[in-house]
Amino acid sequence: MAEVASPYGLFGDDFLSPLRGSGMLAGGGPRNPPEAAWGSPVRVAGMEHRHLGRSGLMVSEIAYGNWITHGSQVEEDAAKACVAAALDEGITTFDTADVYAATRAEEVLGRALQGVRRESVEIFTKVYWPTGPGRNDRGLSRKHIFESVHGSLRRLQTDYVDLYQAHRYDHETPLEETLRAFDDLVTQGKVLYVGVSEWRAEEISAALAMADQMGLDRIVSNQPQYNMLWRVIEGAVIPLCAEEGIGQVVWSPIAQGALTGKYLPGQGAPSGSRATDASGSGFIKGYLTDGILARVQELLPVAKEAGLTMAQLAVAWVLQNPNVSTAIVGATRPEQVRENVQASGVELDEDVMRRIDDVLGPEVERDPALTRSPAHRP
């Protein structure tokens, strides 16, 4: 399979939506409180929740992300409607980044969350990619991390972010400098937890060893691309993270839409789809080979027999991995959000999982070397 490109690329009165039906509005605890170890799901408003790694933070097992939608692909009114749908469906976790839509995505998300009680949601953002023309407007130097988080907080209209993630590994900054900067932000209360995105197993391991040695705040999450077709984290990253208590916050569980079945082999992309949009087409094209699309079509009866749409099957597949804390879904329309959230709590039996593997076969990418960060800052 061809390699998929990397992305270069408050709150006031109506705060009860995420808690409707949760049993918490009357002063009691959650309807189904956790009874087992880390990772045991908690049902809240129809949405399962999981711990973020081994931390105490609970996140909705389906998160809403606005990578190539808010501020670019989707008009603001539609973006706000998608966020409202996410809240109504029990999603409490929202993922963005300073670089998305040249910082506009954070602004749109901040406005969309106006009227939501801050304590009822978890806001994730990231730092690394360029956010300005200067040589220090990128990377994981102390200077850029501090300037970037302040910009993110301003755009998101919040005093803190729940999770701050290193969007790639910075080979031009000492790891100690990055980890100390993150630790300082935690001490200051501007960041509650720290994580990484698209780091290799050896990079995560080095960060954990240094944090333990120096008494710095530990990484609690990794955000990799992960789906039925792209499984490069399974060989090394997931085993390490499972042992160290690091949860996966996975992006592209539907392979940018390729796993929905709407793209057909030998035919052009449907009008209005991500593959025809200038801001999104570069990221999906690696999946749109006739070989992949033909095999995806063979999954249609598997999804039908499971009582799921293709998108729901793809999201549910990701969530079968116990090391996954949450799967990020994006949307251009509220109905897409409502469809995707139905994958929460779905258990796929061994036969379904085996059939998926048998169908996709040689099209599955597993090479861990494909997880990599730029040798030099962009």
C-alpha positions as CSV (number, residue, x, y, z in Angstrom):
1,M,0.0,0.0,0.0
2,A,1.2,3.5,-0.8
3,E,2.3,5.7,2.1
4,V,-0.2,8.2,3.3
5,A,1.0,11.8,3.6
6,S,1.5,13.4,7.0
7,P,-0.5,16.5,7.9
8,Y,1.4,19.8,7.3
9,G,-0.4,21.4,6.6
10,L,-16.1,29.4,27.0
11,F,-18.2,28.2,27.9
12,G,-21.6,29.5,29.3
13,D,-25.2,28.4,29.7
14,D,-26.1,25.2,27.8
15,F,-23.6,22.8,29.5
16,L,-25.8,19.8,30.1
17,S,-25.8,18.1,26.7
18,P,-22.8,15.8,27.4
19,L,-24.5,14.6,30.7
20,R,-28.0,13.9,29.5
21,G,-29.1,10.5,30.7
22,S,-25.8,9.9,32.6
23,G,-27.4,9.8,36.0
24,M,-25.1,12.6,37.2
25,L,-27.5,15.5,37.0
26,A,-29.3,14.4,40.2
27,G,-26.1,14.4,42.2
28,G,-25.3,10.7,41.9
29,G,-22.4,9.0,40.2
30,P,-22.3,7.6,36.7
31,R,-25.0,5.1,35.7
32,N,-22.4,2.3,35.5
33,P,-19.4,3.1,37.6
34,P,-16.1,1.4,36.9
35,E,-15.6,-1.9,38.7
36,A,-12.4,-3.2,37.2
37,A,-8.9,-2.1,36.3
38,W,-7.7,0.6,34.0
39,G,-9.4,0.6,30.6
40,S,-12.8,-0.6,31.9
41,P,-15.4,1.3,29.9
42,V,-18.0,3.5,31.6
43,R,-21.3,4.1,29.9
44,V,-22.2,7.8,29.8
45,A,-25.1,9.1,27.7
46,G,-24.8,6.2,25.3
47,M,-21.1,6.7,24.8
48,E,-18.5,4.4,26.4
49,H,-15.6,6.1,28.2
50,R,-12.1,4.8,28.8
51,H,-9.1,5.9,30.8
52,L,-6.4,7.7,28.8
53,G,-3.7,5.2,29.2
54,R,-3.0,4.5,32.8
55,S,-3.9,8.1,33.8
56,G,-7.0,9.0,35.8
57,L,-8.4,11.0,32.9
58,M,-11.6,9.5,31.3
59,V,-12.2,10.2,27.6
60,S,-15.0,9.3,25.3
61,E,-13.9,6.3,23.3
62,I,-14.9,8.2,20.1
63,A,-13.4,11.7,20.0
64,Y,-14.2,14.5,17.6
65,G,-11.3,15.9,15.6
66,N,-11.1,18.9,13.2
67,W,-7.9,18.3,11.3
68,I,-8.9,19.1,7.7
69,T,-12.5,20.3,8.3
70,H,-12.9,23.3,10.6
71,G,-11.5,26.5,9.1
72,S,-10.9,24.9,5.8
73,Q,-13.2,22.2,4.4
74,V,-16.3,23.0,6.4
75,E,-18.0,26.4,6.8
76,E,-18.2,27.6,10.4
77,D,-21.9,27.1,10.8
78,A,-21.6,23.5,9.6
79,A,-18.6,23.0,11.9
80,K,-20.6,24.2,14.9
81,A,-23.4,21.9,14.0
82,C,-21.0,19.0,13.9
83,V,-19.7,19.9,17.4
84,A,-23.2,20.3,18.7
85,A,-24.1,16.8,17.3
86,A,-21.0,15.4,18.9
87,L,-21.9,16.8,22.3
88,D,-25.5,15.5,21.9
89,E,-24.2,12.0,21.1
90,G,-22.1,11.9,24.3
91,I,-18.7,12.8,22.8
92,T,-16.7,14.7,25.4
93,T,-13.2,14.6,23.8
94,F,-12.2,17.1,21.2
95,D,-8.9,17.0,19.3
96,T,-7.3,19.8,17.3
97,A,-3.8,21.3,16.7
98,D,-2.2,24.7,16.3
99,V,-1.3,24.0,12.7
100,Y,-4.7,22.9,11.5
101,A,-6.0,25.3,8.9
102,A,-3.2,27.6,9.8
103,T,-4.5,28.0,13.4
104,R,-8.1,28.7,12.3
105,A,-9.3,25.2,13.4
106,E,-8.6,26.0,17.0
107,E,-10.5,29.3,16.7
108,V,-13.5,27.5,15.3
109,L,-13.5,24.8,17.9
110,G,-13.2,27.4,20.7
111,R,-16.2,29.3,19.3
112,A,-18.2,26.0,18.8
113,L,-17.6,25.1,22.5
114,Q,-19.0,28.4,23.7
115,G,-21.9,27.5,26.1
116,V,-20.3,24.2,27.2
117,R,-19.3,23.7,30.8
118,R,-15.5,23.5,30.6
119,E,-15.3,20.6,33.2
120,S,-17.5,18.4,31.0
121,V,-15.2,18.2,28.0
122,E,-11.6,17.2,27.3
123,I,-9.7,19.4,24.9
124,F,-6.6,18.1,23.2
125,T,-4.2,20.1,21.0
126,K,-0.7,19.7,19.6
127,V,2.6,21.5,18.9
128,Y,5.4,21.0,16.3
129,W,4.5,22.0,12.8
130,P,5.0,25.6,11.5
131,T,2.6,28.2,12.7
132,G,4.4,31.2,11.3
133,P,7.3,32.3,9.0
134,G,10.0,32.4,11.7
135,R,12.6,29.8,12.3
136,N,11.3,29.4,15.9
137,D,7.7,29.2,14.8
138,R,8.1,25.4,14.7
139,G,9.6,22.4,16.4
140,L,9.7,21.5,20.1
141,S,12.1,24.1,21.5
142,R,11.1,25.6,24.9
143,K,10.5,28.9,23.1
144,H,8.1,27.5,20.6
145,I,6.3,25.3,23.0
146,F,5.6,28.2,25.4
147,E,4.5,30.6,22.6
148,S,2.4,27.9,20.9
149,V,0.5,26.8,24.0
150,H,-0.4,30.5,24.8
151,G,-1.6,30.9,21.3
152,S,-3.7,27.7,21.5
153,L,-5.2,28.7,24.8
154,R,-6.2,32.1,23.4
155,R,-7.7,30.6,20.3
156,L,-9.6,27.9,22.2
157,Q,-10.8,30.4,24.8
158,T,-9.8,28.3,27.7
159,D,-7.3,28.5,30.6
160,Y,-5.9,25.1,30.1
161,V,-5.9,22.1,27.7
162,D,-6.4,18.6,29.0
163,L,-3.8,17.0,26.8
164,Y,-0.9,18.7,25.0
165,Q,0.8,16.6,22.4
166,A,4.2,16.8,20.6
167,H,2.9,16.5,17.0
168,R,6.1,14.9,15.8
169,Y,9.6,14.1,17.3
170,D,12.0,17.1,16.9
171,H,15.5,15.9,16.0
172,E,16.8,19.4,16.3
173,T,15.9,19.9,20.0
174,P,17.3,18.0,22.9
175,L,14.7,15.7,24.3
176,E,15.3,17.0,27.8
177,E,14.5,20.5,26.7
178,T,11.1,19.4,25.3
179,L,10.2,17.3,28.4
180,R,11.2,20.1,30.8
181,A,9.1,22.6,28.9
182,F,6.1,20.2,29.0
183,D,6.6,19.5,32.7
184,D,6.7,23.3,33.5
185,L,3.4,23.7,31.7
186,V,1.9,21.0,33.8
187,T,3.2,22.7,37.0
188,Q,1.7,26.0,35.8
189,G,-1.7,24.3,35.3
190,K,-1.9,25.3,31.6
191,V,-1.6,21.6,30.6
192,L,-3.0,18.7,32.6
193,Y,-1.4,15.8,30.7
194,V,1.2,15.4,28.0
195,G,1.4,13.1,25.0
196,V,3.0,12.6,21.6
197,S,1.9,11.9,18.1
198,E,3.5,9.6,15.5
199,W,6.6,8.9,17.7
200,R,8.5,5.6,17.2
201,A,8.7,3.1,19.9
202,E,12.4,3.9,20.6
203,E,11.5,7.6,20.9
204,I,8.7,7.0,23.3
205,S,10.9,4.7,25.3
206,A,13.7,7.3,25.6
207,A,11.2,10.0,26.7
208,L,9.8,7.7,29.4
209,A,13.3,6.7,30.7
210,M,14.3,10.4,30.8
211,A,11.1,11.5,32.6
212,D,11.5,8.8,35.2
213,Q,15.2,9.6,35.7
214,M,14.6,13.3,36.1
215,G,11.2,13.2,37.9
216,L,9.4,14.9,35.0
217,D,5.8,14.4,34.0
218,R,5.3,11.2,32.0
219,I,3.8,10.8,28.6
220,V,0.3,9.3,28.9
221,S,-0.7,9.0,25.2
222,N,0.4,8.6,21.6
223,Q,-1.6,9.7,18.6
224,P,-0.8,7.5,15.6
225,Q,-2.6,6.8,12.4
226,Y,-4.3,3.4,12.9
227,N,-7.0,1.5,10.9
228,M,-7.7,-1.8,9.3
229,L,-5.3,-0.9,6.5
230,W,-2.6,0.9,8.4
231,R,-1.3,-1.1,11.3
232,V,2.3,0.0,11.6
233,I,2.1,0.5,15.3
234,E,1.1,-3.0,16.2
235,G,4.6,-4.5,16.0
236,A,6.5,-2.2,18.5
237,V,4.6,0.9,19.6
238,I,1.5,-0.9,21.0
239,P,3.5,-3.5,23.0
240,L,5.6,-0.8,24.6
241,C,2.7,1.4,25.3
242,A,0.6,-1.4,26.8
243,E,3.4,-2.2,29.2
244,E,4.1,1.5,30.1
245,G,0.5,2.5,30.5
246,I,0.3,4.8,27.4
247,G,-3.0,5.0,25.5
248,Q,-3.4,5.4,21.8
249,V,-5.5,8.3,20.6
250,V,-5.8,7.1,17.0
251,W,-6.5,9.2,14.0
252,S,-7.9,8.1,10.6
253,P,-9.8,5.1,11.8
254,I,-11.8,5.1,8.6
255,A,-8.7,5.7,6.4
256,Q,-9.8,9.2,5.4
257,G,-13.1,7.7,4.2
258,A,-11.6,4.9,2.0
259,L,-13.1,2.3,4.4
260,T,-16.7,3.7,3.9
261,G,-17.0,1.8,0.6
262,K,-18.1,4.9,-1.3
263,Y,-14.9,4.9,-3.4
264,L,-15.2,2.3,-6.1
265,P,-12.3,0.6,-8.0
266,G,-11.9,1.9,-11.6
267,Q,-14.2,4.9,-11.0
268,G,-13.7,8.5,-10.2
269,A,-14.2,9.9,-6.6
270,P,-17.8,10.9,-5.8
271,S,-18.5,14.6,-6.1
272,G,-18.1,16.5,-2.9
273,S,-16.0,13.7,-1.2
274,R,-12.7,14.3,0.6
275,A,-10.9,13.0,-2.5
276,T,-12.2,15.8,-4.6
277,D,-11.4,18.5,-2.0
278,A,-8.2,20.4,-2.4
279,S,-7.5,20.5,1.4
280,G,-8.1,16.7,1.9
281,S,-7.3,14.9,-1.4
282,G,-3.6,14.7,-0.7
283,F,-4.1,12.6,2.4
284,I,-6.5,10.0,1.0
285,K,-4.9,9.3,-2.3
286,G,-2.6,6.6,-1.0
287,Y,-5.6,4.5,-0.1
288,L,-7.4,4.9,-3.4
289,T,-5.7,2.2,-5.4
290,D,-7.9,-0.3,-7.3
291,G,-6.4,-3.1,-5.2
292,I,-7.4,-1.6,-1.9
293,L,-10.8,-0.4,-3.1
294,A,-11.7,-3.8,-4.5
295,R,-10.9,-5.5,-1.2
296,V,-12.8,-2.8,0.8
297,Q,-15.9,-3.7,-1.3
298,E,-15.6,-7.3,-0.1
299,L,-16.1,-6.0,3.4
300,L,-19.7,-4.9,2.6
301,P,-21.3,-8.2,3.5
302,V,-19.2,-8.4,6.7
303,A,-20.5,-5.1,7.8
304,K,-24.1,-5.9,6.8
305,E,-24.1,-9.2,8.7
306,A,-22.7,-7.4,11.8
307,G,-25.6,-4.9,11.5
308,L,-23.2,-2.0,10.9
309,T,-22.4,0.5,8.2
310,M,-18.9,0.3,6.8
311,A,-17.8,3.4,8.7
312,Q,-19.1,1.9,12.0
313,L,-17.3,-1.3,11.3
314,A,-14.0,0.5,10.7
315,V,-14.3,2.5,13.9
316,A,-15.5,-0.5,15.9
317,W,-12.5,-2.5,14.6
318,V,-10.1,0.1,16.0
319,L,-11.8,0.1,19.4
320,Q,-11.3,-3.7,19.7
321,N,-7.7,-3.0,20.5
322,P,-7.5,-2.6,24.3
323,N,-4.6,-0.2,24.0
324,V,-6.7,2.3,22.1
325,S,-8.2,4.9,24.5
326,T,-10.1,6.8,21.8
327,A,-10.6,6.9,18.1
328,I,-10.8,10.4,16.5
329,V,-13.5,10.9,13.8
330,G,-14.0,14.0,11.7
331,A,-17.2,15.1,9.9
332,T,-18.5,17.6,7.4
333,R,-22.1,17.0,8.3
334,P,-23.8,16.2,11.7
335,E,-25.3,13.0,10.3
336,Q,-21.7,11.6,9.9
337,V,-21.1,12.2,13.6
338,R,-24.3,10.4,14.5
339,E,-23.4,7.5,12.3
340,N,-19.9,7.1,13.6
341,V,-20.8,7.2,17.3
342,Q,-22.9,4.1,16.9
343,A,-19.6,2.2,16.9
344,S,-19.2,2.9,20.6
345,G,-19.6,-0.2,22.7
346,V,-19.7,-2.6,19.7
347,E,-18.0,-5.9,20.2
348,L,-16.8,-7.7,17.1
349,D,-16.5,-11.4,17.5
350,E,-13.5,-13.4,16.5
351,D,-15.0,-14.6,13.2
352,V,-15.7,-11.0,12.1
353,M,-12.1,-10.0,13.0
354,R,-10.7,-13.0,11.1
355,R,-12.8,-12.3,8.0
356,I,-11.6,-8.7,7.9
357,D,-8.0,-9.9,8.0
358,D,-8.6,-12.4,5.3
359,V,-10.3,-9.9,3.0
360,L,-7.7,-7.1,3.3
361,G,-4.7,-9.5,3.4
362,P,-1.8,-8.1,1.4
363,E,-3.2,-4.6,1.3
364,V,-2.5,-4.2,5.1
365,E,0.6,-2.0,5.8
366,R,2.5,-3.2,8.9
367,D,6.1,-1.7,8.4
368,P,7.0,0.1,11.6
369,A,9.6,2.1,9.7
370,L,6.8,4.1,8.2
371,T,6.3,5.9,11.5
372,R,8.8,8.7,11.2
373,S,9.3,12.4,11.9
374,P,11.1,14.8,9.6
375,A,14.9,14.7,10.0
376,H,14.8,18.5,10.1
377,R,12.1,20.9,11.1
378,P,9.9,21.9,8.2
